[in-house]
Amino acid sequence: MATDLSRLLGANIKAFRRALGITQEALAAKVGLSTPYLNLLESGKKFPSEQKLSDLALGLGIRPYELFLDPLVDSQREELVSAAVSEDFLDQLAAKVRQFTDEYRQAHAKKSAK
């Protein structure tokens, strides 16, 4: 079940990984994931847990929120990356990620139960 958010996340993971010049295998090994799972993330077919999301961001050398920035809005990305992001913004983003993850898991559980 690919959603816009999971596709955006996957595209950004792939873009940051490629910008670093590393393979899926190398990133997966660096952050403790399997290569097939990383491939599913990059294709937007899976959505990671908060811990895996944090591990991916750390492995890519970025902050977790950067994985959710729209790549088409480069000026906005540069502003946010270079500016000090408020704690409120990060808390709100974390809450939205938790909410989306919960909704995704519930929808997936209902689909699996059928």
KOLGU-4560 file (N, C-alpha, C; in nm, 3 decimals, padded with zeros to 5 digits):
<recs>
<n_xx: 00.083 n_yy: -00.118 n_zz: 00.000 ca_xx: 00.000 ca_yy: 00.000 ca_zz: 00.000 c_xx: 00.089 c_yy: 00.125 c_zz: 00.000 mol: A seq: 1 type: MET>
<n_xx: 00.114 n_yy: 00.179 n_zz: -00.115 ca_xx: 00.197 ca_yy: 00.298 ca_zz: -00.127 c_xx: 00.110 c_yy: 00.423 c_zz: -00.109 mol: A seq: 2 type: ALA>
<n_xx: 00.157 n_yy: 00.511 n_zz: -00.026 ca_xx: 00.089 ca_yy: 00.639 ca_zz: -00.006 c_xx: 00.181 c_yy: 00.749 c_zz: -00.057 mol: A seq: 3 type: THR>
<n_xx: 00.126 n_yy: 00.869 n_zz: -00.069 ca_xx: 00.208 ca_yy: 00.981 ca_zz: -00.113 c_xx: 00.326 c_yy: 01.001 c_zz: -00.018 mol: A seq: 4 type: ASP>
<n_xx: 00.301 n_yy: 00.989 n_zz: 00.112 ca_xx: 00.407 ca_yy: 01.011 ca_zz: 00.210 c_xx: 00.515 c_yy: 00.902 c_zz: 00.200 mol: A seq: 5 type: LEU>
<n_xx: 00.473 n_yy: 00.777 n_zz: 00.185 ca_xx: 00.573 ca_yy: 00.669 ca_zz: 00.176 c_xx: 00.652 c_yy: 00.680 c_zz: 00.045 mol: A seq: 6 type: SER>
<n_xx: 00.586 n_yy: 00.725 n_zz: -00.062 ca_xx: 00.659 ca_yy: 00.744 ca_zz: -00.189 c_xx: 00.758 c_yy: 00.860 c_zz: -00.178 mol: A seq: 7 type: ARG>
<n_xx: 00.716 n_yy: 00.969 n_zz: -00.113 ca_xx: 00.806 ca_yy: 01.083 ca_zz: -00.091 c_xx: 00.925 c_yy: 01.041 c_zz: -00.007 mol: A seq: 8 type: LEU>
<n_xx: 00.897 n_yy: 00.970 n_zz: 00.101 ca_xx: 01.004 ca_yy: 00.922 ca_zz: 00.187 c_xx: 01.101 c_yy: 00.834 c_zz: 00.109 mol: A seq: 9 type: LEU>
<n_xx: 01.047 n_yy: 00.741 n_zz: 00.032 ca_xx: 01.132 ca_yy: 00.650 ca_zz: -00.045 c_xx: 01.217 c_yy: 00.724 c_zz: -00.146 mol: A seq: 10 type: GLY>
<n_xx: 01.157 n_yy: 00.820 n_zz: -00.216 ca_xx: 01.232 ca_yy: 00.898 ca_zz: -00.315 c_xx: 01.344 c_yy: 00.977 c_zz: -00.249 mol: A seq: 11 type: ALA>
<n_xx: 01.317 n_yy: 01.029 n_zz: -00.130 ca_xx: 01.420 ca_yy: 01.107 ca_zz: -00.060 c_xx: 01.531 c_yy: 01.018 c_zz: -00.006 mol: A seq: 12 type: ASN>
<n_xx: 01.497 n_yy: 00.901 n_zz: 00.045 ca_xx: 01.602 ca_yy: 00.808 ca_zz: 00.090 c_xx: 01.694 c_yy: 00.778 c_zz: -00.027 mol: A seq: 13 type: ILE>
<n_xx: 01.634 n_yy: 00.745 n_zz: -00.141 ca_xx: 01.711 ca_yy: 00.712 ca_zz: -00.261 c_xx: 01.797 c_yy: 00.831 c_zz: -00.306 mol: A seq: 14 type: LYS>
<n_xx: 01.739 n_yy: 00.951 n_zz: -00.306 ca_xx: 01.813 ca_yy: 01.070 ca_zz: -00.350 c_xx: 01.932 c_yy: 01.099 c_zz: -00.259 mol: A seq: 15 type: ALA>
<n_xx: 01.909 n_yy: 01.094 n_zz: -00.128 ca_xx: 02.019 ca_yy: 01.119 ca_zz: -00.034 c_xx: 02.126 c_yy: 01.010 c_zz: -00.046 mol: A seq: 16 type: PHE>
<n_xx: 02.084 n_yy: 00.885 n_zz: -00.061 ca_xx: 02.180 ca_yy: 00.774 ca_zz: -00.075 c_xx: 02.264 c_yy: 00.794 c_zz: -00.201 mol: A seq: 17 type: ARG>
<n_xx: 02.200 n_yy: 00.825 n_zz: -00.311 ca_xx: 02.273 ca_yy: 00.846 ca_zz: -00.437 c_xx: 02.365 c_yy: 00.967 c_zz: -00.427 mol: A seq: 18 type: ARG>
<n_xx: 02.320 n_yy: 01.071 n_zz: -00.359 ca_xx: 02.405 ca_yy: 01.190 ca_zz: -00.342 c_xx: 02.533 c_yy: 01.156 c_zz: -00.266 mol: A seq: 19 type: ALA>
<n_xx: 02.524 n_yy: 01.059 n_zz: -00.177 ca_xx: 02.641 ca_yy: 01.013 ca_zz: -00.104 c_xx: 02.725 c_yy: 00.916 c_zz: -00.186 mol: A seq: 20 type: LEU>
<n_xx: 02.667 n_yy: 00.869 n_zz: -00.296 ca_xx: 02.740 ca_yy: 00.776 ca_zz: -00.382 c_xx: 02.754 c_yy: 00.637 c_zz: -00.324 mol: A seq: 21 type: GLY>
<n_xx: 02.653 n_yy: 00.595 n_zz: -00.246 ca_xx: 02.660 ca_yy: 00.461 ca_zz: -00.188 c_xx: 02.546 c_yy: 00.374 c_zz: -00.242 mol: A seq: 22 type: ILE>
<n_xx: 02.569 n_yy: 00.244 n_zz: -00.239 ca_xx: 02.470 ca_yy: 00.149 ca_zz: -00.288 c_xx: 02.365 c_yy: 00.120 c_zz: -00.182 mol: A seq: 23 type: THR>
<n_xx: 02.257 n_yy: 00.057 n_zz: -00.226 ca_xx: 02.156 ca_yy: 00.012 ca_zz: -00.129 c_xx: 02.220 c_yy: -00.085 c_zz: -00.030 mol: A seq: 24 type: GLN>
<n_xx: 02.303 n_yy: -00.172 n_zz: -00.079 ca_xx: 02.368 ca_yy: -00.272 ca_zz: 00.006 c_xx: 02.451 c_yy: -00.204 c_zz: 00.116 mol: A seq: 25 type: GLU>
<n_xx: 02.527 n_yy: -00.101 n_zz: 00.077 ca_xx: 02.611 ca_yy: -00.031 ca_zz: 00.173 c_xx: 02.529 c_yy: 00.042 c_zz: 00.278 mol: A seq: 26 type: ALA>
<n_xx: 02.423 n_yy: 00.112 n_zz: 00.235 ca_xx: 02.338 ca_yy: 00.184 ca_zz: 00.331 c_xx: 02.267 c_yy: 00.085 c_zz: 00.422 mol: A seq: 27 type: LEU>
<n_xx: 02.214 n_yy: -00.021 n_zz: 00.364 ca_xx: 02.143 ca_yy: -00.122 ca_zz: 00.444 c_xx: 02.235 c_yy: -00.178 c_zz: 00.552 mol: A seq: 28 type: ALA>
<n_xx: 02.357 n_yy: -00.212 n_zz: 00.515 ca_xx: 02.452 ca_yy: -00.266 ca_zz: 00.612 c_xx: 02.486 c_yy: -00.163 c_zz: 00.719 mol: A seq: 29 type: ALA>
<n_xx: 02.501 n_yy: -00.039 n_zz: 00.678 ca_xx: 02.537 ca_yy: 00.069 ca_zz: 00.770 c_xx: 02.431 c_yy: 00.092 c_zz: 00.877 mol: A seq: 30 type: LYS>
<n_xx: 02.303 n_yy: 00.076 n_zz: 00.840 ca_xx: 02.195 ca_yy: 00.107 ca_zz: 00.934 c_xx: 02.126 c_yy: -00.018 c_zz: 00.989 mol: A seq: 31 type: VAL>
<n_xx: 02.175 n_yy: -00.136 n_zz: 00.953 ca_xx: 02.121 ca_yy: -00.260 ca_zz: 01.008 c_xx: 01.990 c_yy: -00.306 c_zz: 00.947 mol: A seq: 32 type: GLY>
<n_xx: 01.971 n_yy: -00.279 n_zz: 00.818 ca_xx: 01.852 ca_yy: -00.325 ca_zz: 00.747 c_xx: 01.893 c_yy: -00.426 c_zz: 00.640 mol: A seq: 33 type: LEU>
<n_xx: 01.798 n_yy: -00.502 n_zz: 00.593 ca_xx: 01.827 ca_yy: -00.590 ca_zz: 00.481 c_xx: 01.815 c_yy: -00.508 c_zz: 00.353 mol: A seq: 34 type: SER>
<n_xx: 01.888 n_yy: -00.547 n_zz: 00.251 ca_xx: 01.881 ca_yy: -00.476 ca_zz: 00.122 c_xx: 01.740 c_yy: -00.484 c_zz: 00.063 mol: A seq: 35 type: THR>
<n_xx: 01.674 n_yy: -00.602 n_zz: 00.066 ca_xx: 01.537 ca_yy: -00.605 ca_zz: 00.011 c_xx: 01.442 c_yy: -00.509 c_zz: 00.085 mol: A seq: 36 type: PRO>
<n_xx: 01.457 n_yy: -00.497 n_zz: 00.218 ca_xx: 01.372 ca_yy: -00.406 ca_zz: 00.293 c_xx: 01.399 c_yy: -00.261 c_zz: 00.253 mol: A seq: 37 type: TYR>
<n_xx: 01.527 n_yy: -00.226 n_zz: 00.238 ca_xx: 01.561 ca_yy: -00.090 ca_zz: 00.195 c_xx: 01.503 c_yy: -00.063 c_zz: 00.057 mol: A seq: 38 type: LEU>
<n_xx: 01.506 n_yy: -00.163 n_zz: -00.031 ca_xx: 01.448 ca_yy: -00.148 ca_zz: -00.163 c_xx: 01.298 c_yy: -00.119 c_zz: -00.154 mol: A seq: 39 type: ASN>
<n_xx: 01.229 n_yy: -00.188 n_zz: -00.063 ca_xx: 01.085 ca_yy: -00.164 ca_zz: -00.043 c_xx: 01.060 c_yy: -00.022 c_zz: 00.010 mol: A seq: 40 type: LEU>
<n_xx: 01.148 n_yy: 00.025 n_zz: 00.098 ca_xx: 01.135 ca_yy: 00.161 ca_zz: 00.148 c_xx: 01.154 c_yy: 00.262 c_zz: 00.036 mol: A seq: 41 type: LEU>
<n_xx: 01.259 n_yy: 00.242 n_zz: -00.044 ca_xx: 01.288 ca_yy: 00.336 ca_zz: -00.152 c_xx: 01.178 c_yy: 00.337 c_zz: -00.259 mol: A seq: 42 type: GLU>
<n_xx: 01.111 n_yy: 00.226 n_zz: -00.276 ca_xx: 01.005 ca_yy: 00.220 ca_zz: -00.375 c_xx: 00.870 c_yy: 00.267 c_zz: -00.319 mol: A seq: 43 type: SER>
<n_xx: 00.867 n_yy: 00.301 n_zz: -00.190 ca_xx: 00.745 ca_yy: 00.352 ca_zz: -00.128 c_xx: 00.646 c_yy: 00.244 c_zz: -00.091 mol: A seq: 44 type: GLY>
<n_xx: 00.690 n_yy: 00.118 n_zz: -00.092 ca_xx: 00.599 ca_yy: 00.007 ca_zz: -00.061 c_xx: 00.593 c_yy: -00.026 c_zz: 00.087 mol: A seq: 45 type: LYS>
<n_xx: 00.687 n_yy: 00.023 n_zz: 00.163 ca_xx: 00.690 ca_yy: 00.004 ca_zz: 00.309 c_xx: 00.717 c_yy: 00.138 c_zz: 00.374 mol: A seq: 46 type: LYS>
<n_xx: 00.678 n_yy: 00.149 n_zz: 00.501 ca_xx: 00.704 ca_yy: 00.269 ca_zz: 00.580 c_xx: 00.775 c_yy: 00.223 c_zz: 00.708 mol: A seq: 47 type: PHE>
<n_xx: 00.891 n_yy: 00.281 n_zz: 00.738 ca_xx: 00.970 ca_yy: 00.233 ca_zz: 00.852 c_xx: 00.915 c_yy: 00.276 c_zz: 00.988 mol: A seq: 48 type: PRO>
<n_xx: 00.957 n_yy: 00.204 n_zz: 01.090 ca_xx: 00.927 ca_yy: 00.245 ca_zz: 01.226 c_xx: 01.005 c_yy: 00.373 c_zz: 01.256 mol: A seq: 49 type: SER>
<n_xx: 00.970 n_yy: 00.437 n_zz: 01.367 ca_xx: 01.042 ca_yy: 00.559 ca_zz: 01.406 c_xx: 01.191 c_yy: 00.530 c_zz: 01.424 mol: A seq: 50 type: GLU>
<n_xx: 01.223 n_yy: 00.417 n_zz: 01.485 ca_xx: 01.364 ca_yy: 00.384 ca_zz: 01.509 c_xx: 01.439 c_yy: 00.364 c_zz: 01.378 mol: A seq: 51 type: GLN>
<n_xx: 01.378 n_yy: 00.292 n_zz: 01.285 ca_xx: 01.444 ca_yy: 00.270 ca_zz: 01.156 c_xx: 01.457 c_yy: 00.400 c_zz: 01.078 mol: A seq: 52 type: LYS>
<n_xx: 01.357 n_yy: 00.485 n_zz: 01.090 ca_xx: 01.362 ca_yy: 00.616 ca_zz: 01.026 c_xx: 01.479 c_yy: 00.697 c_zz: 01.082 mol: A seq: 53 type: LEU>
<n_xx: 01.492 n_yy: 00.695 n_zz: 01.213 ca_xx: 01.602 ca_yy: 00.766 ca_zz: 01.278 c_xx: 01.736 c_yy: 00.707 c_zz: 01.236 mol: A seq: 54 type: SER>
<n_xx: 01.746 n_yy: 00.575 n_zz: 01.230 ca_xx: 01.870 ca_yy: 00.509 ca_zz: 01.189 c_xx: 01.906 c_yy: 00.545 c_zz: 01.045 mol: A seq: 55 type: ASP>
<n_xx: 01.806 n_yy: 00.548 n_zz: 00.957 ca_xx: 01.831 ca_yy: 00.585 ca_zz: 00.818 c_xx: 01.884 c_yy: 00.728 c_zz: 00.808 mol: A seq: 56 type: LEU>
<n_xx: 01.820 n_yy: 00.819 n_zz: 00.879 ca_xx: 01.864 ca_yy: 00.959 ca_zz: 00.875 c_xx: 02.007 c_yy: 00.970 c_zz: 00.925 mol: A seq: 57 type: ALA>
<n_xx: 02.038 n_yy: 00.902 n_zz: 01.033 ca_xx: 02.174 ca_yy: 00.903 ca_zz: 01.088 c_xx: 02.272 c_yy: 00.847 c_zz: 00.986 mol: A seq: 58 type: LEU>
<n_xx: 02.235 n_yy: 00.737 n_zz: 00.924 ca_xx: 02.321 ca_yy: 00.675 ca_zz: 00.823 c_xx: 02.343 c_yy: 00.762 c_zz: 00.701 mol: A seq: 59 type: GLY>
<n_xx: 02.246 n_yy: 00.847 n_zz: 00.671 ca_xx: 02.257 ca_yy: 00.938 ca_zz: 00.557 c_xx: 02.319 c_yy: 01.072 c_zz: 00.595 mol: A seq: 60 type: LEU>
<n_xx: 02.340 n_yy: 01.091 n_zz: 00.727 ca_xx: 02.401 ca_yy: 01.215 ca_zz: 00.774 c_xx: 02.307 c_yy: 01.334 c_zz: 00.771 mol: A seq: 61 type: GLY>
<n_xx: 02.178 n_yy: 01.307 n_zz: 00.789 ca_xx: 02.078 ca_yy: 01.414 ca_zz: 00.788 c_xx: 01.988 c_yy: 01.402 c_zz: 00.910 mol: A seq: 62 type: ILE>
<n_xx: 01.899 n_yy: 01.500 n_zz: 00.926 ca_xx: 01.799 ca_yy: 01.494 ca_zz: 01.032 c_xx: 01.676 c_yy: 01.421 c_zz: 00.977 mol: A seq: 63 type: ARG>
<n_xx: 01.605 n_yy: 01.348 n_zz: 01.061 ca_xx: 01.489 ca_yy: 01.271 ca_zz: 01.012 c_xx: 01.387 c_yy: 01.354 c_zz: 00.933 mol: A seq: 64 type: PRO>
<n_xx: 01.360 n_yy: 01.477 n_zz: 00.976 ca_xx: 01.259 ca_yy: 01.557 ca_zz: 00.906 c_xx: 01.297 c_yy: 01.583 c_zz: 00.760 mol: A seq: 65 type: TYR>
<n_xx: 01.426 n_yy: 01.581 n_zz: 00.729 ca_xx: 01.470 ca_yy: 01.609 ca_zz: 00.593 c_xx: 01.422 c_yy: 01.501 c_zz: 00.495 mol: A seq: 66 type: GLU>
<n_xx: 01.392 n_yy: 01.384 n_zz: 00.546 ca_xx: 01.342 ca_yy: 01.277 ca_zz: 00.461 c_xx: 01.200 c_yy: 01.304 c_zz: 00.411 mol: A seq: 67 type: LEU>
<n_xx: 01.133 n_yy: 01.403 n_zz: 00.470 ca_xx: 00.995 ca_yy: 01.433 ca_zz: 00.432 c_xx: 00.980 c_yy: 01.565 c_zz: 00.356 mol: A seq: 68 type: PHE>
<n_xx: 01.091 n_yy: 01.628 n_zz: 00.323 ca_xx: 01.084 ca_yy: 01.753 ca_zz: 00.249 c_xx: 01.056 c_yy: 01.725 c_zz: 00.103 mol: A seq: 69 type: LEU>
<n_xx: 00.974 n_yy: 01.809 n_zz: 00.044 ca_xx: 00.940 ca_yy: 01.794 ca_zz: -00.097 c_xx: 01.063 c_yy: 01.829 c_zz: -00.180 mol: A seq: 70 type: ASP>
<n_xx: 01.113 n_yy: 01.736 n_zz: -00.260 ca_xx: 01.235 ca_yy: 01.763 ca_zz: -00.337 c_xx: 01.215 c_yy: 01.872 c_zz: -00.443 mol: A seq: 71 type: PRO>
<n_xx: 01.091 n_yy: 01.902 n_zz: -00.477 ca_xx: 01.065 ca_yy: 02.004 ca_zz: -00.577 c_xx: 01.077 c_yy: 02.145 c_zz: -00.521 mol: A seq: 72 type: LEU>
<n_xx: 01.086 n_yy: 02.155 n_zz: -00.390 ca_xx: 01.093 ca_yy: 02.286 ca_zz: -00.326 c_xx: 01.232 c_yy: 02.303 c_zz: -00.264 mol: A seq: 73 type: VAL>
<n_xx: 01.332 n_yy: 02.312 n_zz: -00.350 ca_xx: 01.470 ca_yy: 02.319 ca_zz: -00.304 c_xx: 01.497 c_yy: 02.440 c_zz: -00.216 mol: A seq: 74 type: ASP>
<n_xx: 01.436 n_yy: 02.553 n_zz: -00.248 ca_xx: 01.461 ca_yy: 02.673 ca_zz: -00.168 c_xx: 01.408 c_yy: 02.653 c_zz: -00.026 mol: A seq: 75 type: SER>
<n_xx: 01.293 n_yy: 02.588 n_zz: -00.013 ca_xx: 01.237 ca_yy: 02.561 ca_zz: 00.119 c_xx: 01.328 c_yy: 02.465 c_zz: 00.194 mol: A seq: 76 type: GLN>
<n_xx: 01.379 n_yy: 02.365 n_zz: 00.124 ca_xx: 01.469 ca_yy: 02.268 ca_zz: 00.186 c_xx: 01.593 c_yy: 02.338 c_zz: 00.239 mol: A seq: 77 type: ARG>
<n_xx: 01.653 n_yy: 02.424 n_zz: 00.158 ca_xx: 01.774 ca_yy: 02.494 ca_zz: 00.200 c_xx: 01.748 c_yy: 02.583 c_zz: 00.321 mol: A seq: 78 type: GLU>
<n_xx: 01.632 n_yy: 02.650 n_zz: 00.320 ca_xx: 01.596 ca_yy: 02.735 ca_zz: 00.433 c_xx: 01.586 c_yy: 02.654 c_zz: 00.562 mol: A seq: 79 type: GLU>
<n_xx: 01.516 n_yy: 02.540 n_zz: 00.554 ca_xx: 01.497 ca_yy: 02.459 ca_zz: 00.674 c_xx: 01.626 c_yy: 02.395 c_zz: 00.720 mol: A seq: 80 type: LEU>
<n_xx: 01.707 n_yy: 02.350 n_zz: 00.626 ca_xx: 01.830 ca_yy: 02.283 ca_zz: 00.662 c_xx: 01.927 c_yy: 02.381 c_zz: 00.726 mol: A seq: 81 type: VAL>
<n_xx: 01.935 n_yy: 02.502 n_zz: 00.671 ca_xx: 02.031 ca_yy: 02.599 ca_zz: 00.722 c_xx: 01.981 c_yy: 02.672 c_zz: 00.847 mol: A seq: 82 type: SER>
<n_xx: 01.850 n_yy: 02.678 n_zz: 00.865 ca_xx: 01.794 ca_yy: 02.749 ca_zz: 00.980 c_xx: 01.786 c_yy: 02.658 c_zz: 01.102 mol: A seq: 83 type: ALA>
<n_xx: 01.784 n_yy: 02.716 n_zz: 01.216 ca_xx: 01.762 ca_yy: 02.639 ca_zz: 01.338 c_xx: 01.613 c_yy: 02.608 c_zz: 01.346 mol: A seq: 84 type: ALA>
<n_xx: 01.579 n_yy: 02.481 n_zz: 01.344 ca_xx: 01.439 ca_yy: 02.440 ca_zz: 01.345 c_xx: 01.391 c_yy: 02.438 c_zz: 01.489 mol: A seq: 85 type: VAL>
<n_xx: 01.274 n_yy: 02.495 n_zz: 01.509 ca_xx: 01.221 ca_yy: 02.504 ca_zz: 01.644 c_xx: 01.183 c_yy: 02.365 c_zz: 01.697 mol: A seq: 86 type: SER>
<n_xx: 01.190 n_yy: 02.351 n_zz: 01.826 ca_xx: 01.152 ca_yy: 02.225 ca_zz: 01.890 c_xx: 01.005 c_yy: 02.194 c_zz: 01.864 mol: A seq: 87 type: GLU>
<n_xx: 00.921 n_yy: 02.298 n_zz: 01.860 ca_xx: 00.779 ca_yy: 02.278 ca_zz: 01.833 c_xx: 00.758 c_yy: 02.213 c_zz: 01.696 mol: A seq: 88 type: ASP>
<n_xx: 00.831 n_yy: 02.262 n_zz: 01.596 ca_xx: 00.819 ca_yy: 02.207 ca_zz: 01.462 c_xx: 00.858 c_yy: 02.059 c_zz: 01.461 mol: A seq: 89 type: PHE>
<n_xx: 00.971 n_yy: 02.028 n_zz: 01.525 ca_xx: 01.017 ca_yy: 01.889 ca_zz: 01.529 c_xx: 00.919 c_yy: 01.800 c_zz: 01.606 mol: A seq: 90 type: LEU>
<n_xx: 00.863 n_yy: 01.853 n_zz: 01.715 ca_xx: 00.764 ca_yy: 01.776 ca_zz: 01.791 c_xx: 00.639 c_yy: 01.750 c_zz: 01.708 mol: A seq: 91 type: ASP>
<n_xx: 00.595 n_yy: 01.852 n_zz: 01.635 ca_xx: 00.476 ca_yy: 01.836 ca_zz: 01.550 c_xx: 00.503 c_yy: 01.735 c_zz: 01.438 mol: A seq: 92 type: GLN>
<n_xx: 00.621 n_yy: 01.742 n_zz: 01.379 ca_xx: 00.655 ca_yy: 01.648 ca_zz: 01.273 c_xx: 00.663 c_yy: 01.505 c_zz: 01.327 mol: A seq: 93 type: LEU>
<n_xx: 00.725 n_yy: 01.490 n_zz: 01.443 ca_xx: 00.733 ca_yy: 01.357 ca_zz: 01.504 c_xx: 00.594 c_yy: 01.302 c_zz: 01.534 mol: A seq: 94 type: ALA>
<n_xx: 00.505 n_yy: 01.387 n_zz: 01.581 ca_xx: 00.368 ca_yy: 01.344 ca_zz: 01.609 c_xx: 00.297 c_yy: 01.301 c_zz: 01.481 mol: A seq: 95 type: ALA>
<n_xx: 00.318 n_yy: 01.375 n_zz: 01.372 ca_xx: 00.257 ca_yy: 01.339 ca_zz: 01.245 c_xx: 00.313 c_yy: 01.208 c_zz: 01.192 mol: A seq: 96 type: LYS>
<n_xx: 00.442 n_yy: 01.186 n_zz: 01.208 ca_xx: 00.503 ca_yy: 01.060 ca_zz: 01.164 c_xx: 00.447 c_yy: 00.945 c_zz: 01.247 mol: A seq: 97 type: VAL>
<n_xx: 00.434 n_yy: 00.964 n_zz: 01.379 ca_xx: 00.377 ca_yy: 00.860 ca_zz: 01.465 c_xx: 00.233 c_yy: 00.830 c_zz: 01.424 mol: A seq: 98 type: ARG>
<n_xx: 00.155 n_yy: 00.935 n_zz: 01.399 ca_xx: 00.015 ca_yy: 00.917 ca_zz: 01.358 c_xx: 00.007 c_yy: 00.842 c_zz: 01.226 mol: A seq: 99 type: GLN>
<n_xx: 00.088 n_yy: 00.882 n_zz: 01.129 ca_xx: 00.086 ca_yy: 00.815 ca_zz: 00.999 c_xx: 00.128 c_yy: 00.669 c_zz: 01.014 mol: A seq: 100 type: PHE>
<n_xx: 00.232 n_yy: 00.644 n_zz: 01.094 ca_xx: 00.279 ca_yy: 00.507 ca_zz: 01.114 c_xx: 00.170 c_yy: 00.422 c_zz: 01.177 mol: A seq: 101 type: THR>
<n_xx: 00.101 n_yy: 00.476 n_zz: 01.277 ca_xx: -00.009 ca_yy: 00.403 ca_zz: 01.340 c_xx: -00.121 c_yy: 00.374 c_zz: 01.241 mol: A seq: 102 type: ASP>
<n_xx: -00.158 n_yy: 00.475 n_zz: 01.162 ca_xx: -00.264 ca_yy: 00.454 ca_zz: 01.063 c_xx: -00.223 c_yy: 00.353 c_zz: 00.958 mol: A seq: 103 type: GLU>
<n_xx: -00.098 n_yy: 00.359 n_zz: 00.916 ca_xx: -00.047 ca_yy: 00.264 ca_zz: 00.817 c_xx: -00.052 c_yy: 00.122 c_zz: 00.872 mol: A seq: 104 type: TYR>
<n_xx: -00.006 n_yy: 00.106 n_zz: 00.995 ca_xx: -00.006 ca_yy: -00.028 ca_zz: 01.057 c_xx: -00.148 c_yy: -00.081 c_zz: 01.073 mol: A seq: 105 type: ARG>
<n_xx: -00.242 n_yy: 00.005 n_zz: 01.113 ca_xx: -00.380 ca_yy: -00.038 ca_zz: 01.130 c_xx: -00.440 c_yy: -00.080 c_zz: 00.997 mol: A seq: 106 type: GLN>
<n_xx: -00.416 n_yy: -00.002 n_zz: 00.893 ca_xx: -00.468 ca_yy: -00.035 ca_zz: 00.760 c_xx: -00.406 c_yy: -00.164 c_zz: 00.709 mol: A seq: 107 type: ALA>
<n_xx: -00.275 n_yy: -00.180 n_zz: 00.734 ca_xx: -00.207 ca_yy: -00.301 ca_zz: 00.689 c_xx: -00.255 c_yy: -00.423 c_zz: 00.768 mol: A seq: 108 type: HIS>
<n_xx: -00.281 n_yy: -00.404 n_zz: 00.896 ca_xx: -00.330 ca_yy: -00.516 ca_zz: 00.979 c_xx: -00.468 c_yy: -00.559 c_zz: 00.932 mol: A seq: 109 type: ALA>
<n_xx: -00.555 n_yy: -00.462 n_zz: 00.898 ca_xx: -00.689 ca_yy: -00.498 ca_zz: 00.847 c_xx: -00.677 c_yy: -00.571 c_zz: 00.715 mol: A seq: 110 type: LYS>
<n_xx: -00.586 n_yy: -00.526 n_zz: 00.630 ca_xx: -00.567 ca_yy: -00.589 ca_zz: 00.500 c_xx: -00.515 c_yy: -00.731 c_zz: 00.517 mol: A seq: 111 type: LYS>
<n_xx: -00.423 n_yy: -00.751 n_zz: 00.611 ca_xx: -00.364 ca_yy: -00.883 ca_zz: 00.636 c_xx: -00.463 c_yy: -00.978 c_zz: 00.700 mol: A seq: 112 type: SER>
<n_xx: -00.558 n_yy: -00.922 n_zz: 00.777 ca_xx: -00.657 ca_yy: -01.005 ca_zz: 00.847 c_xx: -00.760 c_yy: -01.064 c_zz: 00.752 mol: A seq: 113 type: ALA>
<n_xx: -00.773 n_yy: -01.005 n_zz: 00.635 ca_xx: -00.874 ca_yy: -01.052 ca_zz: 00.538 c_xx: -00.834 c_yy: -01.181 c_zz: 00.475 mol: A seq: 114 type: LYS>
</recs>
